[in-house]
Amino acid sequence: LNAADYAGLFYGLQTLSQLMPPDAVTSSDVSSFDLPVLEIDDAPRFTYRGVHLDVARHFFPPEFIKHYIDLLALYKINRFHWHLTEDQGWRIEIDQYPKLTEVAAFREQTQIGHGLEEFQGDGVRYGGFYTKEEIREIVAYAQARNVMIIPEIEMPGHATAALAAYPELACTEGPFEVAMTWGIFEDIYCPYEETFEFLENVLLEVVDLFPGDYVHIGGDEAPKTRWEESEYVQDLMVREGFNDVEQVQGYFIRRIEKFLNEQGKRLIGWDEIIEGGLPPNATVMSWRGTIGGIEASRRGHDVVMTPYSHLYLDYYQSADQENEPFAIGGFLPLDTVYSYEPVPSQLRERDKTRIIGAQANVWTEYMKTGEHVEYMLLPRMLALAEVVWSPAEAKNFTSFLKRIEWHLDRFDALGVNYREPGQ
């Protein structure tokens, strides 16, 4: 094996492992095997090859997070987007604000089903969080496998759990409770100076734990109702010369970006951060389609493509939903993931270089167990892995289906759950 750095050697070993019997690592019956005589000259198409996991809707223990990282590393996925905070739970220990784990980490119960009619809960208190010691151990584990962890601390929206712990950060008095239902909530962080002090203190502890370049700040699905009703926000708009409440979100995100840049970190956020004025150095995750990514790249920003139409792995894998595990909805079969092309054809060559990669997202409203997560992840993650590693012109879905048979055998040997293609 020859490579320019540790990452190259690590990826070479992953390629080499695919030339071995699928049970070579797990079976005591395999003591030796032959490798074909060949030469492989290989390099990734994109620098950012990501997979996400939401641990706020449902919490997964540290050992499963390590297992998840192992699966990513096997397929040369080098970014793990760890979604740590939500309306339904706060999952990271912050020393300065103990109520985030005493209060915000637990909800009284969880909705059953899609909740389209009258609320029905399961009556079971639910929650959990990762200690700093556990996070440091997971970060080191990921680094050894060439996986950079990108922590996500949601703001200004999806903040109900934090507001339950610290209601003074909202525009209204509360009280609030950690959300027991899914969806979008109108109470978000109010842009008080006290709120920025809180978020900066939280982020100081976050950046101390995660050595990677990025911190994800969410920025999505933040209703402006409470801001529109707030005398404080209206005065802020006059003071700053804003004529649209969306500009307040831009102001909010720019302040956070400035702070993160001062800590040597880069801000990354969902494509809503474009609205109200894009922070100067931000990277955009384009999830609502390709339009946000196209706009951001044309404005000189790095972009990670992650459209729900092709890369939301919480969607059903079959149109026959009655015979699939319960999911949020949608329909995303394996061939649709494989067909995805991250670089929009309408971009100029200069702007195409700003598409730094793609990411699959695993939202867990309806995934309570690690086994269910595996089923939704695999083998669709393998399709993404080929999209972001191999040249576009080399893609062939018929060939892919034949080649993944070996990988399914490996999953069997490893005891990993997956969905059988073609079911």
Beta strands, then each sheet from edge to edge (+ up, - down):
strand 1: 48-54
strand 2: 79-83
strand 3: 85-86
strand 4: 89-90
strand 5: 106-107
strand 6: 126-127
strand 7: 148-155
strand 8: 214-218
strand 9: 266-270
strand 10: 283-286
strand 11: 303-305
strand 12: 355-360
sheet 1: 1+ 2+ 7+ 8+ 9+ 10+ 11+ 12+ 1+
sheet 2: 3+ 4-
sheet 3: 5+ 6-
end
